[in-house]
Amino acid sequence: MTESTFTPRVFSGIKPSGGLTLGNYLGAIKRFVGMQGKVETIYCVVDLHAITVWQDPAQLANMTREVAAGYLAAGLDPTQSILFNQSQVSGHAELGWIFNCVARVGWMNRMTQFKDKAGSNAEKVSLGLYAYPSLMAADILLYHATQVPVGEDQKQHVELTRDIAAKFNHDFKTDFFPITEPVIDGPATRVMNLRDGTKKMSKSGESDMERINMTDDATTIAKKFKKAKTDPAPLPETVEGLATRPEARNLVEIYAALEDTTPEAVIAQYPGAGWGTFKPALADLAVAKLAPISDEMARLMNDPAEIDRILGKGSEKARAIAEPILKKTYEIVGLLRS
Ligand code: AQP
């Protein structure tokens, strides 16, 4: 089998490690919806990744449901996409172990996300946080996914997935795993923190004012954009003028992604505009786009049993694809089945 003979299949996921942000929406969910219906799509709530840092057991199931509610409310349809949570398909952990034995420690040492998250505390963080990228490779390759839509921050992990697939194929003299392509496109592949334009917007960032949550109400969204850090200059006349202005560029890119347009078009609409004009316009646009989604999320969260049912059904469909791939992997590796 060569790379091109794999059926096109999309896999991606989000960790239930906190409330969904505008970064998750623009960098991931909105693009997941855009791929639905064009190719087979599998979207996961990656709860095993969430526990690489401490999660309160009393909250985790509900946060898993909340990410699923975000998927559904944004337009993912369980009859068109497979929607499930990772821990319900044990093949992720099983293939993850095999990939732990394929990936090299030196590869993991180069992962910038681990360095950022572990910081100066690397000795004390969980082994799971360190091995996270090989579980992510398993998530993708358990379905022979050929494309993975992700934000810019996950590019290095998808590249590592390619390295793991290539090494497995080489070591076992096979071409069993595809060399998956990251799909990183659109104007907001890296939405930045509203208080520091050099850091990405994250669910687990320290201050709530750094991020827009998908469940924020109109007043909160307006307040957060109003207080967002910017330099004092107005918007430039052309997009090149944003190159050295990370905070201004971020707000323009957020506007462009929400409006489904380009930063060039946004600058053409607001040439030389001051923040007193642009920030309220951005807040109004964000509220118009996010309010219907957050209302629907709230409605869905009132019926957790229905979300659980959807995730259960999705898990069955995911398992049906994963099981033969895992079985064949065991065979290739030479693990005895009796
Ligand atoms: N700021 C962002 N801009 C664009 N895309 C983003 N993504 C996350 N933040 C941004 C994309 O969302 C998907 C799911 O990410 P994840 O939850 O699995 O992991 P993450 O990237 O570590 O997300 P967070 O929000 O930063 O979570 P915490 O704070 O818990 O670590 C991915 O496709 C990611 O690129």
Residues whose N, C-alpha, C, O or C-beta is under 5 A from the ligand:
A	BS01	AQP	G13 I14 K15 S17 G23 N24 G27 A28 P149 V150 G151 E152 D153 Q154 A188 T189 R190 V191 M192 K200 M201 S202 K203 S204 G205
